[in-house]
Amino acid sequence: MLRRTIAAFTFLLLLSMDFPAFRAADTLPSQIPDSQFLQMLSEFSEPDGYFQFENFVSNEPTYQAVIPQAKQVIKPGGAYLGVAPEQNFTYIVATKPQIAFIVDIRRQNMIELLVYKALFEIAPNRAEFLSRLFSRKQPAGIPMNATPKQLFQAYENVKADAQLFSETLQAVKDKLIKQHGFKPVGDDEKKIELILNVFREGGPGMDYAFASPRRPTATLPSYYSLMVSTDGNGKNWSYLASEENYRYIREMQQKNLIVPLVGDFGGPKAIKAVGAFLKSHGATTRLFYISNVEDYLQASWQSYLSNLAALPQDESTLLIRFEPNMDKPITSLRLMKDTPKAWPGRSW
C-alpha cells in the first residue's frame, strides 16, 4: 500500500512540475524536448501486457472510409489518440492534430513505433523510407511525385539486402539510444531487431498474419494494398500517398509530437495520464481511434468508461471503431459521449 501511495504521489507530482510541456497553457507545445518525451514514455506507460496476435501491420482494409466524414465533424488542432501501428500515421496526417498519443497494451508496439520514429527521421523521403523499412536497396529513377502504386512497384522485384538491414538496424539504435537518449529496458533492443527483421522477411506484401504465432483465417490486406487503398471515393489519404503527407509525419516525429505509450484501455494510468496532460494545456481530444479494442474489455468496461471520461472532450469528439466481421469488415464513427454505459458484447 505504501509503495502504491508513493507511486501515485510521484505520478501526480510529475504532472504538476514546472516543465514547459506540463505547465497550464492555452496551447499545446509545438515541440517536446527529448528529455520530456522519454519521461512521458516512462511515466505515462503501464507494464507490458498481452495480446494474442503480433500486430506488426494493420488488418483493416476499410480504415480510410471514415476519414472524409471525420474531417467534417471534428474541430482543428487538439489531440489525436490511437492504438496499434502504422494506420495511425494516416489518421494523423488526414486530421492534423497538434499532438498524438498512441496507446497499446503491448510494449512491442511502442518499440515498433519508436523504430518508425527513427526511420522517419533517418529517411528524408518516401523512397528511402521504404528502402530502410523493408531492407531493400532503393532503385534508381523513382520520381518524387510517384504515386503510392508506382512507389511500391519500384520495389516489387528488389530482394532484401543483408548489409542494408545491418546498417539500418545500427542507424535506428543510434538514433534512438545515442541521439534521443532512449534507455532500453529488458529485451527492447532485441525487439528492435525482431521488428526490422520481420519487415525485411515480409517485404511490402506482408500482412497482419505474417510472423504471427496464431494466424487469422480471413483474407487480410497487405502493407502494399493498405498504402494504395482509398476512402471509397477515389482519394488516398495514406501517409505514403505523397511527399507532403510523408513530410508532415516526419516533422511531427522530429518534434516528438507522436508519443507511443504502453497501456490498457481499461488500465489504471496511461489514458488518464494523457488526459491530465491535455487538461494542463487546455487542449481537447478530437479523435480517438480504438480499432476493435472494446471487444476485449468486458471485465474492465467501467474502468474504460472512467478513462474516456478523463479525456478532455467536447460534443464533437469522435471514436473510430473497426468491426472485423469475416464477410464484410466495417470501420465506423461514434461520438465519444455515446459510448454504451454497459459492455455491449462483440458485434461479430
C-alpha positions in Angstrom: 0.0 0.0 0.0 2.8 2.4 0.9 4.5 1.7 -2.5 1.3 2.4 -4.3 0.8 5.7 -2.4 4.4 6.8 -3.2 4.0 5.9 -6.8 0.7 7.8 -7.1 2.2 10.8 -5.4 5.2 10.7 -7.7 3.0 10.4 -10.8 0.8 13.4 -9.8 4.0 15.4 -8.9 5.3 14.8 -12.4 2.2 16.2 -14.0 2.4 19.3 -11.8 6.1 20.0 -12.3 7.0 23.3 -13.9 8.2 21.9 -17.2 7.2 23.8 -20.3 5.2 20.9 -21.6 3.2 20.4 -18.4 2.6 24.0 -17.4 -1.0 25.1 -17.8 -1.3 27.0 -21.1 -3.7 27.9 -23.9 -2.0 25.8 -26.5 -0.1 22.5 -26.8 3.6 22.6 -27.2 4.9 22.9 -30.8 7.8 20.6 -29.9 8.7 18.4 -27.0 12.3 18.1 -25.8 13.9 14.6 -25.8 14.1 14.5 -22.0 10.4 15.2 -21.6 9.4 12.8 -24.4 11.3 10.0 -22.8 9.9 10.9 -19.4 6.4 10.7 -20.8 7.1 7.3 -22.4 8.3 6.0 -19.0 5.9 7.8 -16.6 2.7 7.6 -18.5 3.1 3.9 -19.5 1.8 0.8 -17.8 3.5 -2.6 -17.6 3.7 -4.7 -20.7 0.5 -6.6 -21.5 -0.6 -9.5 -23.6 -2.4 -9.7 -27.0 -2.9 -12.9 -28.9 -1.6 -11.6 -32.3 1.7 -9.9 -33.2 0.1 -7.0 -34.9 3.1 -5.7 -36.9 0.8 -4.1 -39.5 -2.9 -3.2 -39.7 -5.6 -5.7 -40.8 -8.2 -3.0 -41.5 -9.0 -2.6 -45.3 -11.7 0.0 -44.7 -9.8 2.2 -42.4 -9.8 5.2 -44.7 -13.5 5.1 -45.4 -14.4 7.3 -42.4 -11.8 10.0 -42.9 -14.0 12.4 -45.0 -16.8 12.3 -42.5 -14.5 12.6 -39.5 -12.9 15.7 -41.0 -16.3 17.3 -41.4 -17.2 16.7 -37.7 -14.0 17.2 -35.7 -12.5 20.7 -35.0 -9.0 21.6 -36.0 -6.0 21.0 -33.8 -6.2 19.4 -30.4 -5.1 15.8 -29.7 -5.4 12.5 -31.5 -5.3 9.2 -29.7 -4.9 5.8 -31.3 -3.8 2.2 -30.9 -1.7 -0.3 -32.9 0.9 0.5 -35.6 1.1 2.4 -38.9 -2.6 3.2 -39.6 -2.3 5.9 -37.0 0.0 7.9 -39.3 -2.7 8.0 -42.0 -5.3 9.2 -39.5 -2.8 11.8 -38.1 -1.9 13.3 -41.5 -5.5 13.4 -42.6 -6.8 15.2 -39.5 -3.7 17.1 -38.5 -3.8 17.3 -34.7 -1.3 19.3 -32.7 -0.2 16.2 -30.8 -0.8 12.4 -31.0 -0.7 9.7 -28.4 -0.7 6.0 -29.4 -1.6 3.7 -26.5 -1.3 -0.1 -26.9 -1.2 -2.9 -24.4 1.9 -4.4 -25.9 5.3 -2.8 -25.2 6.4 -4.2 -28.5 4.0 -1.9 -30.3 5.7 1.1 -28.5 9.0 -0.2 -29.7 7.7 -0.6 -33.2 6.5 3.0 -33.2 9.9 4.1 -32.0 11.5 2.2 -34.8 9.2 4.0 -37.2 10.1 7.3 -35.5 13.8 6.6 -36.1 13.2 5.6 -39.8 11.2 8.8 -40.4 14.0 10.9 -39.0 16.7 9.0 -41.0 14.8 9.0 -44.3 14.2 12.4 -46.0 11.6 11.0 -48.5 9.3 8.1 -49.1 11.6 6.1 -51.4 14.4 5.9 -48.8 11.9 5.3 -46.0 10.6 2.2 -47.8 14.1 1.1 -48.6 15.0 1.3 -44.9 11.8 -0.2 -43.7 11.9 -3.3 -45.9 15.8 -3.6 -46.2 15.7 -3.3 -49.9 18.2 -1.1 -51.9 16.5 1.9 -53.4 16.0 1.5 -57.2 17.2 4.5 -59.3 14.8 6.8 -61.0 11.9 6.9 -58.6 10.3 10.3 -59.1 9.4 12.5 -56.1 5.8 12.7 -57.3 5.4 9.0 -57.7 2.0 7.6 -56.8 2.0 5.0 -54.0 1.4 2.3 -56.6 4.4 3.4 -58.6 6.5 3.7 -55.4 5.8 0.2 -54.3 6.0 -1.3 -57.8 9.6 0.1 -57.9 10.5 -2.3 -55.1 8.4 -5.3 -56.4 11.3 -7.3 -57.7 14.0 -6.0 -55.3 15.3 -8.6 -52.8 16.1 -8.0 -49.2 19.7 -6.9 -48.6 21.5 -8.2 -45.5 24.0 -5.3 -45.4 21.3 -2.7 -45.7 19.5 -4.4 -42.9 22.5 -4.3 -40.6 23.2 -0.7 -41.4 19.6 0.3 -40.8 19.5 -1.6 -37.5 22.5 0.2 -36.3 21.2 3.5 -37.5 17.9 3.0 -35.7 19.7 2.1 -32.5 22.0 5.1 -32.8 19.1 7.5 -33.5 17.0 6.3 -30.5 19.7 5.5 -28.0 22.6 7.8 -28.8 20.8 10.8 -30.2 17.5 10.8 -28.3 18.8 9.1 -25.1 16.3 6.3 -25.1 17.3 3.7 -22.4 16.3 0.2 -23.5 14.5 -1.9 -20.9 14.7 -5.7 -20.8 14.7 -7.1 -24.3 13.9 -3.8 -26.1 17.0 -4.0 -28.3 16.1 -7.5 -29.3 12.6 -6.3 -30.2 14.1 -3.5 -32.4 16.0 -6.2 -34.3 13.0 -8.5 -34.4 10.7 -5.8 -35.8 13.1 -4.8 -38.6 13.8 -8.4 -39.4 10.0 -9.1 -39.8 9.7 -6.3 -42.2 12.8 -7.5 -44.1 11.4 -11.0 -44.4 7.9 -10.0 -45.1 8.5 -7.2 -47.6 5.8 -4.9 -48.9 3.5 -7.9 -49.4 3.4 -8.7 -45.6 0.1 -8.7 -43.9 -1.3 -8.8 -40.3 -0.9 -12.6 -40.1 2.8 -12.6 -41.2 5.0 -13.8 -38.3 2.0 -14.3 -36.0 2.0 -17.5 -34.0 -1.8 -17.5 -34.3 -2.7 -16.8 -37.9 -6.2 -15.4 -38.5 -8.0 -17.3 -41.2 -9.6 -14.4 -43.0 -8.1 -12.8 -46.1 -6.1 -9.8 -45.0 -4.8 -6.7 -46.7 -1.0 -6.4 -47.4 1.1 -3.4 -46.4 1.1 -2.5 -50.1 -2.7 -2.7 -50.5 -3.2 -0.6 -47.4 -1.0 2.1 -48.8 -2.6 2.2 -52.2 -6.2 2.0 -51.0 -8.7 4.9 -51.0 -11.6 6.1 -48.9 -14.1 4.6 -51.4 -14.4 7.9 -53.3 -11.1 7.7 -55.0 -8.9 9.7 -52.5 -5.9 8.1 -50.9 -5.2 9.6 -47.5 -2.3 7.3 -46.5 0.8 8.7 -45.1 2.7 7.5 -48.1 0.2 8.9 -50.6 2.5 11.9 -51.3 5.8 13.5 -50.2 3.7 16.2 -48.5 2.0 13.6 -46.3 5.2 11.9 -45.6 6.9 15.2 -44.6 4.1 16.1 -42.2 4.5 12.9 -40.2 8.3 13.2 -40.4 8.2 16.7 -38.9 5.9 15.5 -36.1 8.3 12.7 -35.3 11.3 15.1 -35.4 9.4 17.3 -32.9 8.5 14.4 -30.6 4.8 15.1 -31.1 3.8 11.4 -31.8 4.1 9.8 -28.4 3.8 6.0 -28.1 2.7 4.6 -24.8 2.2 1.2 -23.2 -1.3 1.0 -21.8 -4.5 -1.0 -21.4 -7.7 0.9 -22.4 -9.1 -0.3 -19.2 -5.9 0.2 -17.3 -5.1 2.5 -14.3 -2.7 5.1 -15.7 -1.9 5.6 -19.4 -5.1 7.2 -20.7 -5.6 9.1 -17.5 -2.1 10.5 -17.8 -2.8 11.6 -21.4 -6.0 13.2 -20.1 -4.2 15.1 -17.3 -1.5 16.3 -19.8 -4.1 17.6 -22.2 -6.1 19.3 -19.5 -3.0 21.0 -18.3 -2.8 22.7 -21.7 -6.4 23.4 -22.1 -6.5 21.0 -25.0 -9.3 18.8 -26.3 -9.3 15.3 -27.6 -10.6 15.4 -31.2 -10.3 11.8 -32.4 -9.7 8.5 -30.7 -9.0 5.5 -33.0 -10.0 2.5 -30.9 -10.0 -0.3 -33.5 -11.9 -3.2 -32.0 -10.3 -3.0 -28.6 -13.7 -2.6 -26.9 -14.4 -6.3 -27.9 -11.8 -7.3 -25.2 -12.9 -5.0 -22.4 -15.8 -6.9 -20.8 -14.0 -7.3 -17.5 -12.8 -3.7 -17.4 -15.6 -1.8 -19.1 -16.3 0.6 -16.2 -12.6 1.4 -16.0 -12.6 2.1 -19.7 -15.5 4.5 -19.3 -13.6 6.2 -16.5 -10.6 6.6 -18.7 -12.7 8.1 -21.5 -14.3 10.5 -19.0 -10.7 11.5 -18.0 -10.0 12.8 -21.5 -11.0 16.4 -22.2 -13.6 16.3 -24.9 -16.5 18.2 -26.5 -19.7 17.3 -28.3 -17.8 16.5 -31.5 -15.1 14.2 -30.1 -15.1 11.1 -32.2 -14.2 7.4 -31.8 -13.1 5.4 -34.9 -14.1 1.8 -34.4 -13.3 -1.3 -36.5 -15.6 -4.2 -36.7 -13.7 -7.2 -38.1 -16.7 -9.1 -39.5 -15.4 -12.0 -41.5 -17.7 -11.3 -44.5 -17.6 -7.5 -44.5 -15.3 -5.6 -42.2 -16.6 -2.2 -41.3 -15.0 1.0 -40.0 -17.4 3.3 -38.3 -17.6 6.6 -36.3 -19.2 7.2 -32.9 -19.3 10.2 -30.8 -17.3 9.5 -27.6 -20.2 10.7 -25.5 -22.4 7.9 -26.9 -20.3 5.1 -25.6 -22.6 2.5 -24.1 -22.6 2.5 -20.3 -22.7 -1.3 -20.2 -20.4 -3.6 -22.2 -22.2 -4.2 -25.4 -20.6 -7.5 -26.3 -18.9 -8.5 -29.5 -20.5 -7.3 -32.7 -19.1 -10.0 -34.9 
